[in-house]
Amino acid sequence: MKPPLAPTDRLRVCIVPEYPLNLMVGGLQVQAVETLEAVAARDETIACEMFDWSSRQPPADVYHFIGFPPHMARVAELVTASGRPWVVSLLLGAPSAGTVKMATARSWLKAAVTRGQSLRTVLQRAHRVITIMPADLEAASHIYGLDSRRMLIVPHGVAPGFFHRDPGAWCAKHGNDPFVLCVGAIQPRKNQLLLAQACNALRLPLVLIGPVLESNQPYADQVAAEMRHNEPLGGRWIRGLDRSDPLLVAAHHACRLFALLSTEETQPISVLQAMAASRPILLLRSGYTRQVPFDQLPCASSATLEAVKAALHQAWGKATASQLSEDFSWPSVAGKLAELYRDAVETRP
């Protein structure tokens, strides 16, 4: 055992996103950046840094992988070889029982055939494996043969500003008219085109906030065409709004309804933010919508225009406020992570 850190020691924590930040956008990239910022703000004795392939500094004291695609297994092996502990946040998206069985079988088969460092073997060397909800913890335990005593649940964090209603910045710039809000990178799995078509059919103003990856430009062109029909209703697409812009928080507070019709999510940050802002919410029925804290939110039954129109019409008229525990606020989440990092360093052999 290493001796406990002295109060004056600064613990170096390296956050490892699943892909380079300049090549990807989305929830995991946001989570990596906000984890770094929140932990650094929460505990002045921790020095946080983002993983840099070109760095020649000595290894950090502890590494935190946000997401764990196969190519990161080799990095984790090198961290282990350096004598540093590491933790990993796994995001599995609340898979079904059948999916878990298939993934478990593939995991065992790959390990048996290759007789090498399977993902299962690498993950078993992590100091702790974090999941964001109970269903993911159970699934990860089965798929990778992980000891549940070495696992814990830590949700995505939400900035404190979302919990304190203040639509002023949005209203000062865009007025007080009600609108449907959707936040997220523009891509087919998030179904912004379907949402825009439904809003146009019901003549509801839609505000989209989100960037476009080059690979999704053809889909974005269709979204843009549909949004041009929505502009006379008061809608708009804001592509370049930075996540730290006060207008983003204010937009959540100012909307009448938040909608995300995504088919594949784990614990979508934008929905958590809308819940923190106590906004009415409409989702598309999916695996994650059966999990806490989303299981009580209204859902469209299918990704068809008629189903979405019916659900959207009802949600717009009913406008039932949502809510979210402040256990999801970044100060609370960052405090749990800071304790975890210290435990990893102080208890390593």
N, C-alpha and C positions, 0 to 999 in steps of 0.2 A: 504494500500500500504506500502511496505517496502521502507525505504529510499535508494537512489542510493548507490551503493558500492563505498567506498572510493578508490582512486587510489592505495593505499597500500594493500588493501584487495586482497587475492588470492581466486578466485572462484574455488571451488572443483566441477569438472564435472566427473561423472561416466558414462563410455561407457558400454552399456549392449548388447553384441552380442547375436544372437538368440540361439546359442548352445555353449557349452564349446569349447575353441579353440583347446584343445588336442583331441577332438573327431570328429571334422569336418574340412574339407578344402573347399575352394571355395571363390567366390567373396564377400559374406557377411562377412566372417571371415576376409578377407583382408581389406575390407572397415572399419570394426570395429577397427582394429589395426592402419590403416593409418589415420583414423579420430583422434584417440587419439594422434598420433605422430604429425600430421599436426597442430592441434589446439594448442598443447603445444609449438610447434616451432613458431607459428604465434603470440601468445600472452603470454608474460611471467607472466602476472597477473592471468593466469588460470592454475590450477593444475589438470591434467587429470589422471584418474585411470581407470583400467579395473574392471568390476564387479567381485566380488569374493564371492562365496557362504559362505566361512568360515570366512570372515572378521568380526571383532567385533568393528571396528571403528564406530564413529557416522556417520549417513547417510550423503552423499554428499549434496551439495547445489542444484544440478540439475542432472537429469538422462537423458541419451540419448539412447533409444532402437534402435538398428540397426536390422531391421526385427522385426516382431511381431507375432510369432506363438502362438497358444492358451495358451500354458503353461506359457507364459510370462505375461498373463493378471493378474494373481495373484500377481506377483512381482510388477506390476504397481499399483495394488490396495494398496499394502503395502507402496509403495512410496507415494501415495496420502494420506494414513492414517498418515504418518510421517510428513505431512505438506510440503513436498518438491515437486516442480514442475517437470514435465517430458515432454520430446518431443520424438517423434517416427518417424523413417524413414520407410515408408511402401513401399514395392516392390511388385507390382502386375503383372508386365509383360505385360502391355498394353493389357488387356483382350478385347475380342470382345463385341459388344453390347449384344448379347445373353448370354454370360457368365456373364456379369454384372447384367442382369435381374435375372438370376438364383441365383447368389450369394446374391443379395439383398433380394430375397424371402426367401432363407435359413436363412439369418441373422434375418429377422423379425420373421420367424417361430420359430427359436430356442429361441429367446427372449420371445415369447408368451408362448411357452410350458414349458420352465424351470422356468419362472418368477424370474430368478436370474440375476447374473452379466454377461450378454452377452458380447461378444467382442465389439459389437456396443456401449454398455453403457460405457465400460471401455475406449474405444478410445475417446469418447466424453469428457472425463475428461483430456485429454492431453492438455498441454499449446499450443502446435503446432503439427500439423501432416505434415511431410515432405514427398514429393514424388520426384522422380528423373526426371519425365517428365510429360507434361500436361495431357496425356491420363490417367496416373495413378491417378492424382489429381481428374479428373472428375469421374473416376470409384470409387475411395475411398469415394468421397462425396455421390454418390448414394448408395453404398453398406452399408456404416456405418452411413448414415445420418449426415455427418459432415458439419459444416459451412465452406464454402470455404474461408471465411475471416480469418479463423484460420489455414489455410493451406498455404504452400508455396512450391515452386519447388527449390530444391538444388541438382545439379547433383553429380555423383560420381567424386571424385578428381583424378587427374593424376599428378604424380611427375614431377616437372619442367624439369628434365633431358630429358624426352621424347620429349620435344619441341625443343631441340637443338641437331641437327644431329651430332653424333659421333660414327661411327661403329668400331673405332680403337681397342677396347678391344676384340671384336669378331674376327676381321680379324687377329689380332696378334696371336690368339690361334687356329683358325680354317680355316684361309685363306679367299680369296676374292671371291670364287665361289658363284654364286647366288643360292638361295634356297627358298622353301615355308616354312613359319613359322606358327606354331599353338601353342598357349599357353593356358593351363588350365588343371584342374584335369581330369585324364583319366576316362571317364565314358560314357555309351552308349548314353545319350542324347546329348553329344557333338560330336559324330560321328567321332572320330579320326580314327577308323578302316576304315570307308568309305573313308576318306580323304587319308589315306595311300594306299588303294587299287587304288584310282584314280591316285595318284602320281606315283605309280608303273606302272600302265598301260600306262601313258604318259612319263615314264622314267624321272620324275622330282625329285630332291632331296628334302626330307621333314625333317625338324627339329621339333620335338615335345619337348615341355618343360612343364612338369607337373607331379605331384605325383599321387599315386594310393591309394585309400581307400581300405581296406581289402575286403569290400563287393563287390568291382568291380574287384577283382583279375582275375576271369575267363575271363572277357572282356579284361582286360589288357594283359592277355596271348595271346589272338588273335592279339591284337595290336602289341605286341612284335614280334610275328611270321612274321607279315607283314612288320615290320620295319627292320627285318633282311634281307629281300629282297631289301630294299631301301638303305641299307648301302653301297653297291657297287656303287650306284649313288651319294654318298656323303651325304646321310641322317644320322640322329642320333636322339636318344631319350635321353634327359637329364632329369632325374627324380628328382634330389635333388637340383635344382638351387633356392637359396633363393631369395625372392622378392626384397631384397635390394642389391643383387649382381650386380655390374656394367655390368656384362656380359648379364643380362636380357635386360637392356636398349639398349646395343650395338647390341644384336640380332635383336631387332625391327628395328634398323637403318640399319642393314646389309642385311636384307632379301629383296628379289625381290618382294615377294608377301606374305601378311598375309592372312590366311584363318581360318575361324571358321564356321563349319557346324552344329551349335547347334540348336536344335529344341525348346529349352526353355531357354530364357534369359530375363532379365529386361533391364539392361544397362551394357553390359559386359565390365569390366575394361580393359581386354586385347585388345579389339577392340578400345576403346578410346585411349589406349596407342599407338596402331599402327597408328591411325589417327593423334595423336599429332606428331608422327614421320614422317608424310606425306607419309606413305607407301601405295601402291596399296592394295586393300582389296577385298576378296571374302567371302560372307556370304551365308547362306541358308535361303530362304524366310520363314519368321516367323512373329509373331505378332510385335515384337520389331523393325523389319527392316522397318516397315512402319512409324516409329517415328523419329523425329529429335533427334540426328544428323546423323542417319543411313539411312535415306530414299533415299539418292542419291547414295548409295554404290551398286555395282553389287551383284546379288544374283543368286545362283543356283535355278532352278524352283522347284526341288523336291529332296528328299533324295534317289535318285537312282544313280547307278554307271554311267549310260550313261549321265544323266543330269549333274552330278558333273564333269565328264570328259569334257563335252562340255564347261561348264562355266569356269572350271579351265584352259583349253587350251586357251580360249579367254582372260581371265584375265592375264595369264602369258605373252601372246604375246602383249597385249595392255598396260599393266602396267601404269594405270592412277593414279597419286598421289592423296591422300586424304588430308583433312585438318581439324583442330579442333581449335575452339576459345580458347584463354587462360583463358576464364571464367571458363573452366574446370580444370585449374591448381589448385593444392592444396592450394597455398597461397590465391587465390581468394575464393575458397570454404570454407576454414578454417575461413577466415574473416567473412563470412556470418554466419557461425555456432557460432562463438564467440559472435557476436551481439545478436543472438537468445538466447544463454544461459544467457547472462546478462539481456535481456528483461524478460526472464522467472522468474528470481529471483527478479528483481526490481518491477515487476508488480503483483506478487502473492499477494493474500489477506493476 
